[in-house]
């Protein structure tokens, strides 16, 4: 399984290892790609409090979806453990196992 950390700093997206990602950031997204099952899993999305409501999480989510598409994933899943479900719905995710906070976006 491939582990990808997307980090947004000063408007630029960087991909790096997990241990490096918390040094300086505006927003972070953690993405796992399983090439065997064709699944991408977003395990965390976080925007630094100083940078919230600027579209940074949306930018990282769209980038993660594109990475999943490029790697021929069939879907992207995530667990919505906050009040950000509205953002995910706008990006095409839908709830599964409702009322559990699991969400999925079908790509292919």
C-alpha positions in Angstrom: 0.0 0.0 0.0 1.3 3.4 -0.9 1.2 6.2 1.7 1.0 9.8 0.4 1.0 12.9 2.6 -0.1 16.1 0.8 0.9 19.3 2.5 -0.1 22.8 1.5 2.4 25.6 2.2 2.0 29.1 0.9 -0.3 28.0 -1.9 1.9 25.1 -3.1 1.3 21.4 -2.6 4.1 19.1 -1.5 4.2 15.3 -1.1 6.4 14.0 1.6 6.9 11.4 4.3 4.6 11.4 7.4 7.3 12.4 9.9 8.3 15.5 7.9 4.7 16.7 7.3 4.0 18.3 10.7 7.0 20.6 10.7 5.3 23.5 8.9 1.9 23.4 7.1 -1.1 25.3 6.1 -3.1 22.1 5.5 -2.4 18.3 5.5 -4.2 15.3 3.9 -3.1 11.7 4.4 -3.9 9.3 1.5 -3.3 5.6 1.1 -3.5 3.9 -2.3 -4.2 0.2 -2.5 -3.3 -0.9 -6.0 -4.5 -4.5 -5.5 -8.1 -3.5 -4.5 -8.1 -0.3 -6.5 -9.1 1.7 -3.4 -7.8 5.1 -2.2 -8.4 5.9 1.5 -8.2 9.4 3.0 -7.4 8.9 6.6 -7.1 12.5 7.7 -7.6 16.1 6.4 -6.5 18.9 8.6 -6.2 22.7 8.1 -4.2 24.8 10.5 -6.6 27.1 12.4 -4.9 30.2 10.9 -5.7 29.0 7.4 -9.3 27.7 7.7 -12.1 28.8 5.3 -9.7 29.5 2.4 -10.4 26.4 0.3 -7.2 24.6 1.3 -8.9 21.4 2.3 -10.9 21.4 -0.9 -7.7 21.9 -2.9 -6.0 18.9 -1.2 -9.1 16.8 -1.6 -9.3 17.5 -5.3 -5.6 16.7 -5.6 -6.1 13.4 -3.7 -9.0 12.4 -6.0 -6.8 13.2 -9.1 -4.0 11.0 -7.7 -6.4 8.2 -7.1 -7.8 8.5 -10.7 -4.2 8.5 -12.1 -3.5 5.3 -10.2 -6.7 3.6 -11.6 -8.5 3.5 -8.3 -12.2 2.6 -8.5 -13.2 4.7 -5.5 -12.0 6.9 -2.6 -13.2 6.3 0.9 -13.0 8.4 4.1 -14.4 8.6 7.5 -16.0 11.9 8.3 -15.4 12.4 12.0 -16.1 16.1 12.1 -18.6 18.6 10.8 -17.0 18.7 7.3 -19.4 16.3 5.7 -20.9 19.1 3.6 -17.5 19.7 1.9 -17.2 16.0 1.0 -20.7 15.9 -0.4 -19.9 18.9 -2.6 -16.9 16.9 -3.9 -19.1 14.0 -4.9 -18.8 11.8 -1.8 -21.9 10.0 -0.4 -22.6 8.4 2.9 -22.5 4.6 3.2 -23.5 2.6 6.3 -25.5 5.7 7.4 -25.6 6.9 10.2 -22.0 5.9 10.5 -19.7 8.6 9.2 -18.2 6.5 6.4 -18.2 8.2 2.9 -17.3 7.0 -0.6 -16.7 8.6 -4.0 -16.9 6.3 -7.0 -14.3 7.1 -9.7 -14.9 4.4 -12.3 
